[in-house]
Amino acid sequence: MGSNTPKTNRIDNLTADQSLIDGFTKNATRLANLTILGATQPTKDIVATLQPRIDSAKAVLTTRATWQVAVQADQAVRDRTKTFVSVVKQALLAAFAGELDTLAEFGLTARAKHVLTPEEKLAAAAKAKATREARHTMGSKQKAKIKGTVPTTAPAIAASPAPTPTPAPPATPPALPVAVVVPPTMQPVTPAAPPAPATPPATSVTPQTPTHLA
C-alpha cells in the first residue's frame, strides 16, 4: 500500500518513484495529460522526468554496495597490520629520538612531555591524599609510631588428671567364735542346788455311809 508521505530513505524513494511510473503506465489511456505547476504535461513527459531519479538511485545503491565491500577489505588489512605498523613507529621514534626534522620526514613527531598546570597539580595532590586516606596508606615515620601489643592472658592451667579410683580393701571374713579353755583349777565351783522337799503321799479317804440310812 502506498503512502503520500515523502521518503527519506533512498530505497524507499526509489520504490516510490517506480510506483508512480507504474501507475502512469497502467493508466495512460485514462490520463494522457496532467497539469503540473500551471502547465499541461503529457504522461510520457512525467515518466521521462521520474526515470532518471530511479536510474540515479540504482547507481548509488550499486556503488554503495561496492564501496561497502571496499571498506570492509580496507578494515581487514588495517586490523591485520595494525600491530606491525605501531611497532615500526616506535622503533623510528627510538632510532631518531631528538631529531625532529628526520622524524618529520616519516610523518612522525617526537612525544612532548606533558607539563602539569598548577590546577592539575593541586587536583592530583588532592586525589592522591584522598586515595591514601581511603587506603589507610602511611609513611615510614607513621608506620614506625605504630607498635603491636600482645594481649595479657592468664597462664594456661593444665587440666588436672582424673582421680584414679582407690581399690576397695578386701572384705574381712566374719570372726569365728573362739572357745576359751579354762584350766580345771580356775573353773568356778557352782554350789549344788538344795534337794527339793519330799511330797507326802496322798491319803485316800473312803467316805462312810451313815448307819441310820441303811
C-alpha positions as a Markdown table, in Angstrom:
| # | Residue | x | y | z |
|---|---|---|---|---|
| 1 | Met | 0.0 | 0.0 | 0.0 |
| 2 | Gly | 1.4 | 3.4 | -1.0 |
| 3 | Ser | 1.9 | 6.4 | 1.2 |
| 4 | Asn | 1.8 | 10.2 | 0.4 |
| 5 | Thr | 4.5 | 11.0 | 3.0 |
| 6 | Pro | 7.8 | 12.0 | 1.4 |
| 7 | Lys | 10.6 | 9.4 | 1.9 |
| 8 | Thr | 14.0 | 10.0 | 3.4 |
| 9 | Asn | 15.5 | 6.6 | 2.7 |
| 10 | Arg | 17.0 | 6.1 | -0.8 |
| 11 | Ile | 15.5 | 2.7 | -1.2 |
| 12 | Asp | 12.1 | 4.0 | -0.2 |
| 13 | Asn | 12.4 | 6.9 | -2.6 |
| 14 | Leu | 13.3 | 4.5 | -5.4 |
| 15 | Thr | 10.3 | 2.4 | -4.7 |
| 16 | Ala | 8.0 | 5.4 | -4.6 |
| 17 | Asp | 9.3 | 6.7 | -7.9 |
| 18 | Gln | 8.9 | 3.3 | -9.6 |
| 19 | Ser | 5.3 | 3.1 | -8.3 |
| 20 | Leu | 4.5 | 6.5 | -9.9 |
| 21 | Ile | 5.8 | 5.3 | -13.3 |
| 22 | Asp | 3.9 | 2.0 | -13.0 |
| 23 | Gly | 0.7 | 4.0 | -12.2 |
| 24 | Phe | 1.1 | 6.3 | -15.2 |
| 25 | Thr | 1.9 | 3.4 | -17.5 |
| 26 | Lys | -1.2 | 1.4 | -16.5 |
| 27 | Asn | -3.5 | 4.4 | -16.7 |
| 28 | Ala | -2.1 | 6.0 | -19.8 |
| 29 | Thr | -5.4 | 5.7 | -21.7 |
| 30 | Arg | -7.3 | 7.4 | -18.9 |
| 31 | Leu | -4.8 | 10.0 | -18.0 |
| 32 | Ala | -3.0 | 11.4 | -21.1 |
| 33 | Asn | -2.1 | 14.8 | -19.6 |
| 34 | Leu | -1.8 | 16.3 | -16.1 |
| 35 | Thr | -1.5 | 19.9 | -15.1 |
| 36 | Ile | 1.8 | 20.5 | -13.3 |
| 37 | Leu | 2.9 | 23.9 | -11.9 |
| 38 | Gly | 0.3 | 25.6 | -14.1 |
| 39 | Ala | 1.4 | 23.8 | -17.3 |
| 40 | Thr | -0.1 | 20.8 | -19.0 |
| 41 | Gln | 2.3 | 17.9 | -19.0 |
| 42 | Pro | 1.8 | 14.7 | -21.1 |
| 43 | Thr | 2.1 | 11.5 | -19.1 |
| 44 | Lys | 5.1 | 10.4 | -21.1 |
| 45 | Asp | 7.0 | 13.5 | -20.1 |
| 46 | Ile | 6.2 | 12.9 | -16.4 |
| 47 | Val | 7.5 | 9.4 | -16.7 |
| 48 | Ala | 10.6 | 10.7 | -18.5 |
| 49 | Thr | 11.3 | 13.0 | -15.5 |
| 50 | Leu | 10.9 | 10.2 | -13.0 |
| 51 | Gln | 13.0 | 7.7 | -14.8 |
| 52 | Pro | 16.4 | 9.5 | -14.2 |
| 53 | Arg | 15.7 | 9.6 | -10.5 |
| 54 | Ile | 15.3 | 5.8 | -10.5 |
| 55 | Asp | 18.5 | 5.3 | -12.5 |
| 56 | Ser | 20.5 | 7.5 | -10.3 |
| 57 | Ala | 19.3 | 5.8 | -7.1 |
| 58 | Lys | 20.1 | 2.4 | -8.5 |
| 59 | Ala | 23.6 | 3.6 | -9.4 |
| 60 | Val | 24.1 | 4.9 | -5.9 |
| 61 | Leu | 23.0 | 1.6 | -4.4 |
| 62 | Thr | 25.3 | -0.3 | -6.6 |
| 63 | Thr | 28.2 | 2.0 | -5.9 |
| 64 | Arg | 27.4 | 1.8 | -2.2 |
| 65 | Ala | 27.5 | -1.9 | -2.2 |
| 66 | Thr | 30.9 | -1.8 | -3.9 |
| 67 | Trp | 32.1 | 0.8 | -1.5 |
| 68 | Gln | 31.0 | -1.2 | 1.5 |
| 69 | Val | 32.9 | -4.2 | 0.2 |
| 70 | Ala | 36.0 | -2.0 | -0.3 |
| 71 | Val | 35.6 | -0.5 | 3.2 |
| 72 | Gln | 35.4 | -4.0 | 4.7 |
| 73 | Ala | 38.5 | -5.1 | 2.8 |
| 74 | Asp | 40.4 | -2.0 | 3.9 |
| 75 | Gln | 39.5 | -2.5 | 7.6 |
| 76 | Ala | 40.6 | -6.1 | 7.4 |
| 77 | Val | 44.0 | -5.1 | 6.1 |
| 78 | Arg | 44.4 | -2.4 | 8.7 |
| 79 | Asp | 43.4 | -4.8 | 11.5 |
| 80 | Arg | 45.9 | -7.4 | 10.3 |
| 81 | Thr | 48.8 | -4.9 | 10.1 |
| 82 | Lys | 48.0 | -2.6 | 13.0 |
| 83 | Thr | 50.4 | -4.1 | 15.5 |
| 84 | Phe | 53.2 | -4.2 | 13.0 |
| 85 | Val | 52.9 | -0.6 | 11.9 |
| 86 | Ser | 52.7 | 0.5 | 15.6 |
| 87 | Val | 56.0 | -1.3 | 16.3 |
| 88 | Val | 57.6 | 0.3 | 13.3 |
| 89 | Lys | 56.7 | 3.8 | 14.5 |
| 90 | Gln | 58.0 | 3.0 | 18.0 |
| 91 | Ala | 61.3 | 1.9 | 16.5 |
| 92 | Leu | 61.7 | 5.0 | 14.4 |
| 93 | Leu | 60.9 | 7.2 | 17.5 |
| 94 | Ala | 63.6 | 5.4 | 19.4 |
| 95 | Ala | 66.1 | 5.5 | 16.5 |
| 96 | Phe | 65.8 | 9.2 | 15.7 |
| 97 | Ala | 65.0 | 10.5 | 19.2 |
| 98 | Gly | 65.5 | 14.2 | 19.3 |
| 99 | Glu | 65.9 | 14.5 | 15.5 |
| 100 | Leu | 62.7 | 16.4 | 14.8 |
| 101 | Asp | 63.4 | 17.0 | 11.1 |
| 102 | Thr | 64.2 | 13.3 | 10.4 |
| 103 | Leu | 61.1 | 12.2 | 12.3 |
| 104 | Ala | 59.0 | 14.7 | 10.3 |
| 105 | Glu | 60.2 | 13.0 | 7.1 |
| 106 | Phe | 58.4 | 9.9 | 8.3 |
| 107 | Gly | 55.4 | 11.9 | 9.3 |
| 108 | Leu | 56.2 | 11.5 | 13.0 |
| 109 | Thr | 56.6 | 13.9 | 15.8 |
| 110 | Ala | 58.5 | 13.5 | 19.0 |
| 111 | Arg | 56.4 | 12.9 | 22.0 |
| 112 | Ala | 56.3 | 16.1 | 24.1 |
| 113 | Lys | 56.3 | 15.6 | 27.8 |
| 114 | His | 53.1 | 16.9 | 29.3 |
| 115 | Val | 53.7 | 19.6 | 31.9 |
| 116 | Leu | 51.1 | 19.8 | 34.5 |
| 117 | Thr | 49.4 | 23.2 | 35.2 |
| 118 | Pro | 49.2 | 24.4 | 38.8 |
| 119 | Glu | 45.5 | 23.5 | 38.8 |
| 120 | Glu | 46.3 | 20.0 | 37.6 |
| 121 | Lys | 49.0 | 19.6 | 40.3 |
| 122 | Leu | 46.6 | 20.7 | 43.0 |
| 123 | Ala | 43.9 | 18.3 | 41.7 |
| 124 | Ala | 46.5 | 15.4 | 41.6 |
| 125 | Ala | 47.7 | 16.1 | 45.1 |
| 126 | Ala | 44.2 | 16.2 | 46.5 |
| 127 | Lys | 43.3 | 13.0 | 44.7 |
| 128 | Ala | 46.5 | 11.3 | 46.0 |
| 129 | Lys | 45.7 | 12.4 | 49.6 |
| 130 | Ala | 42.1 | 11.2 | 49.3 |
| 131 | Thr | 43.4 | 7.9 | 48.0 |
| 132 | Arg | 45.9 | 7.5 | 50.8 |
| 133 | Glu | 43.2 | 8.2 | 53.4 |
| 134 | Ala | 40.8 | 5.7 | 51.8 |
| 135 | Arg | 43.5 | 3.0 | 51.6 |
| 136 | His | 44.9 | 4.0 | 55.1 |
| 137 | Thr | 48.4 | 4.4 | 53.5 |
| 138 | Met | 51.1 | 5.6 | 55.9 |
| 139 | Gly | 54.6 | 6.8 | 55.5 |
| 140 | Ser | 57.7 | 5.2 | 57.2 |
| 141 | Lys | 57.5 | 7.6 | 60.1 |
| 142 | Gln | 53.8 | 6.9 | 60.7 |
| 143 | Lys | 54.4 | 3.2 | 60.5 |
| 144 | Ala | 57.3 | 3.5 | 63.0 |
| 145 | Lys | 55.0 | 5.0 | 65.6 |
| 146 | Ile | 52.7 | 2.0 | 65.5 |
| 147 | Lys | 53.7 | -0.7 | 67.8 |
| 148 | Gly | 52.0 | -4.0 | 68.3 |
| 149 | Thr | 50.6 | -5.0 | 71.6 |
| 150 | Val | 50.3 | -8.5 | 72.9 |
| 151 | Pro | 47.2 | -9.0 | 74.9 |
| 152 | Thr | 47.7 | -10.2 | 78.5 |
| 153 | Thr | 46.3 | -13.6 | 79.0 |
| 154 | Ala | 46.2 | -15.8 | 82.1 |
| 155 | Pro | 48.7 | -18.7 | 82.1 |
| 156 | Ala | 47.1 | -21.8 | 80.8 |
| 157 | Ile | 46.2 | -24.2 | 83.6 |
| 158 | Ala | 46.9 | -27.7 | 82.8 |
| 159 | Ala | 43.8 | -29.8 | 83.3 |
| 160 | Ser | 44.2 | -32.0 | 86.4 |
| 161 | Pro | 44.1 | -35.6 | 85.6 |
| 162 | Ala | 41.0 | -37.5 | 86.7 |
| 163 | Pro | 41.5 | -39.1 | 90.1 |
| 164 | Thr | 42.5 | -42.7 | 90.0 |
| 165 | Pro | 39.9 | -44.8 | 91.8 |
| 166 | Thr | 41.3 | -46.4 | 95.0 |
| 167 | Pro | 40.7 | -50.1 | 95.0 |
| 168 | Ala | 38.4 | -51.2 | 97.9 |
| 169 | Pro | 40.1 | -53.2 | 100.6 |
| 170 | Pro | 39.2 | -56.9 | 100.5 |
| 171 | Ala | 36.2 | -57.8 | 102.7 |
| 172 | Thr | 37.2 | -59.1 | 106.2 |
| 173 | Pro | 35.7 | -62.5 | 106.8 |
| 174 | Pro | 33.4 | -62.6 | 109.9 |
| 175 | Ala | 35.2 | -63.5 | 113.1 |
| 176 | Leu | 34.7 | -67.1 | 114.2 |
| 177 | Pro | 33.8 | -67.7 | 117.9 |
| 178 | Val | 36.9 | -68.6 | 119.9 |
| 179 | Ala | 36.4 | -71.3 | 122.6 |
| 180 | Val | 38.1 | -70.3 | 125.8 |
| 181 | Val | 39.5 | -73.3 | 127.6 |
| 182 | Val | 39.7 | -72.6 | 131.4 |
| 183 | Pro | 42.0 | -74.8 | 133.4 |
| 184 | Pro | 40.3 | -77.0 | 135.9 |
| 185 | Thr | 41.9 | -75.2 | 138.8 |
| 186 | Met | 40.5 | -72.0 | 137.6 |
| 187 | Gln | 36.9 | -73.2 | 136.9 |
| 188 | Pro | 34.4 | -71.7 | 139.4 |
| 189 | Val | 32.6 | -74.1 | 141.6 |
| 190 | Thr | 28.9 | -73.9 | 141.3 |
| 191 | Pro | 27.1 | -74.7 | 144.6 |
| 192 | Ala | 24.7 | -77.6 | 144.4 |
| 193 | Ala | 21.1 | -76.8 | 144.5 |
| 194 | Pro | 19.2 | -77.9 | 147.8 |
| 195 | Pro | 17.2 | -81.0 | 147.5 |
| 196 | Ala | 13.5 | -80.5 | 146.8 |
| 197 | Pro | 11.2 | -81.2 | 149.9 |
| 198 | Ala | 9.6 | -84.6 | 149.8 |
| 199 | Thr | 6.0 | -84.6 | 148.9 |
| 200 | Pro | 3.9 | -86.6 | 151.4 |
| 201 | Pro | 2.0 | -89.4 | 149.9 |
| 202 | Ala | -1.6 | -88.8 | 149.1 |
| 203 | Thr | -4.1 | -90.4 | 151.6 |
| 204 | Ser | -7.2 | -91.7 | 150.1 |
| 205 | Val | -10.4 | -91.1 | 152.2 |
| 206 | Thr | -13.2 | -93.6 | 151.9 |
| 207 | Pro | -16.5 | -92.0 | 152.6 |
| 208 | Gln | -18.5 | -93.7 | 155.3 |
| 209 | Thr | -22.1 | -94.3 | 154.9 |
| 210 | Pro | -24.3 | -93.4 | 157.9 |
| 211 | Thr | -25.8 | -96.5 | 159.5 |
| 212 | His | -29.1 | -94.9 | 160.2 |
| 213 | Leu | -29.7 | -94.7 | 156.4 |
| 214 | Ala | -29.1 | -98.4 | 156.0 |
